[in-house]
Structure formats: C-alpha cells, structure tokens
Amino acid sequence: VNMSIAILPMSAEFGWNPATVGVIQSSFFWGYLLTQ
C-alpha cells in the first residue's frame, strides 16, 4: 500500500490533523527503513 495515497482517506475518516498525519507517515517511514 502506498502510504502517501492511503493516508488521505484515512485522515478524513479518523479526523487526523496535518501534524498527526506527519507523525504517522514518519513512523511508517522509519519502521520501513529499519526493517530493510
């Protein structure tokens, strides 16, 4: 799943603000990076 595309409907559904979206995307990136 492409997180940058999937985060748009997820943020609307869960009511996340831009700061929360940034933290989620950053966490996904670092988690992905560390497991590669």
Sequence and secondary structure as in RCSB ss.txt:
>XXXX:A:sequence
VNMSIAILPMSAEFGWNPATVGVIQSSFFWGYLLTQ
>XXXX:A:secstr
  HHHHHHHHHHHHT  HHHHHHHHHHHHHHHHHT 
